[in-house]
Amino acid sequence: MNRSDKAPPLISPTRAPHVHLTPKEREALHWSMLGKTAWETSRIQDCSEAAINFHLCNIRRKFGVCNMRAAVVKAIEQGVVQLD
């Protein structure tokens, strides 16, 4: 088998697989992108700070990162969110 017979990779090395976020996770990510804290976001969304931290934790897990700044960068790179 020569090089031209190889199948292309399933995932492009420059594009990570698309991450699926729930509507609540998208909303929490939106406010995080704007610099809001979990407490501020909880006041805006009229829910508990623990609920927001739960969503933010899920976002970090889904993107495979350990902080929200990295999650926002990954979300932008993957087209999950748009900069307006």
Order of alpha helices (4+ residues) and beta strands (2+ residues): alpha-alpha-alpha-alpha
